[in-house]
Amino acid sequence: MSGIERVVVIHDFSKPEGGAGILTAECIRQYVSRGLPVTFLTGEASTPELDNLNVDVVGLNSKPLLEISAIEAFRQGYHNSAALDLARDWIAAHDTPGTVYHLHNWSQMLSPSIFIALKAVAERTIVTCHDFFNVCPNGAFMNFRKTLPCDLKPGSTACLMSACDRRSHLHKIWRFARQRHLNTISEFGSRRFMFTYIHDRMKERFEQAGFPRSDGETIPNPVRPWTHDRIKAENNSGFLFVGRVSGDKGADLALEATTEIGEPLTVIGEGELSQNGAAFYPNATFVGWKQPGEIAEIARQSRALIVPSRVNEPFGLVILEAAISGLPVIVTRRAALADDVERLGFGRRFAIRNSKELPSTIKAFAADDALIKRMSVAGFEHAKELCHTPETWIDAHIEKFENRIDELATA
């Protein structure tokens, strides 16, 4: 019988937006489906979906950092005393030996201060690393100004001097100071937080940066395919981009490459490059954000998905959503899944620095029906090996929590 009495899920946002937000919402639904009482500590307020799930929501009713004044954002993002009080008071009033804590993202409203509150329950806390903010000041091991990966040691003098932030160097200095603050107050090296990573390459990157090796485990993300029937991509034409339509996600690379060889591209998402994109890329159709069912309808008519991100993608949910549905993928080598894509035969990887590689790959995909069919079948049959279903994903976390509760009970 489970020793878990309650799960406390913690995340900046209450609305399921962005990869981490969507996974946090899935996490809550899965815990509730197991009959576990759930409390949700968040920087925002409740939502109708959370209310319908009978989740106990404890929120700050705050706003994202970009929606408040710069001075308040600098203060709140560095150390949010209100978030500390909220979490610490809840723990003091409600914690039991069977209460477990699942922290997702904190880099907005919750701030590093959340770790001060969680110190008291560190041994029963899983920290899921959706990004690199627990070790890297800008959360990506990326020089956004140069659109190049960064191999500097986080917290070093070279790191401090690097103008890598997407906004300004002043913002980078603030983030560097916040990282130092996080390292001081969290005591990651001596506390028994349980860290989970979404890919082995992400875990390796953390450890290379000096992060403690203990209690770290890879638990790949859960993936819901767009379709449960194989997309017969070999019969289709035109390519697909899904995500934020921005330079860091490489939307311009997909647009320029398809334009160069005259292939149609459907762009699902919003961003700075979508506002006037139709005027510059007549071969592209910009359709904005779509719900999963709507994405499925578009994907069923597409030949392949292009994922040209310039940033280090620690997982790349959209890659497997497409591949498991039978849609071949073209991915940048900076995606953690890039090697797996080629190993399992459901796509190709390309180097961003080679300006000819992406257009030539798209051209080859457009011309070879037999190649596309092989990739489509390979993805449909084997891409699921790289991820969890939502059910097995939460089972892995429950098992980790139960093992820790047993350890503490017999210590």
Salt bridges, closest charged atoms under 4 A:
GLU26 OE1 - ARG29 NH2 3.03
GLU26 OE2 - ARG224 NH2 3.04
GLU44 OE2 - LYS15 NZ 3.04
GLU49 OE2 - ARG29 NH1 2.75
GLU72 OE2 - ARG75 NH2 2.46
ASP85 OD1 - ARG88 NH2 3.69
ASP95 OD1 - ARG124 NH1 2.88
GLU123 OE2 - ARG192 NH1 3.66
ASP151 OD1 - ARG205 NH2 3.71
ASP165 OD2 - HIS171 ND1 3.07
ASP165 OD1 - ARG175 NH1 2.95
GLU187 OE2 - LYS119 NZ 3.18
GLU187 OE1 - ARG191 NE 3.17
GLU207 OE2 - LYS203 NZ 2.83
GLU207 OE1 - ARG213 NH1 3.10
ASP215 OD2 - ARG192 NE 3.81
ASP215 OD1 - ARG404 NH2 3.01
GLU217 OE1 - LYS400 NZ 3.04
GLU234 OE2 - ARG230 NH2 3.06
ASP248 OD2 - ARG166 NH1 2.94
ASP248 OD2 - ARG244 NH2 2.55
ASP252 OD1 - ARG310 NH1 2.74
GLU297 OE2 - ARG300 NH1 2.45
GLU313 OE2 - LYS249 NZ 2.60
ASP339 OD1 - ARG349 NH1 2.24
ASP340 OD2 - HIS199 NE2 3.04
ASP340 OD1 - ARG343 NH2 3.01
GLU342 OE1 - ARG349 NE 3.28
ASP369 OD1 - ARG303 NH2 2.49
GLU381 OE1 - HIS382 NE2 3.91
GLU385 OE2 - HIS382 ND1 2.94
ASP395 OD1 - ARG34 NH2 2.66
GLU407 OE1 - ARG192 NH2 3.51
GLU407 OE1 - ARG404 NE 3.26
